[in-house]
Amino acid sequence: MTRFLFVIPLLLMTSAASAEQKQGHDACARDVSRFCRAQMNDGDQIVLACLQQNRSRISKPCQQTLAAHGR
């Protein structure tokens, strides 16, 4: 029973992190396709660098997402 009670909070934390990641993806999806289309298949770090290079041009929600994640 104790093991079961430990697993539930772990699952809730995992799903919350997954939901947050999806929101970040949704916030920046249009900006990625607009400014970083050429880098889309090069990996997440390359796309992130592209978004950072275009920070002044990307949408406010995407800028907020980057700032919230320390980027």
Secondary structure, DSSP 4 states (H G I P E B T S, - for coil): -HHHHHHHHHHHHHHHHHHHHHHHHHHHHHHHHHH-GGGTTS-HHHHHHHHHHTTTTS-HHHHHHHHHTT-
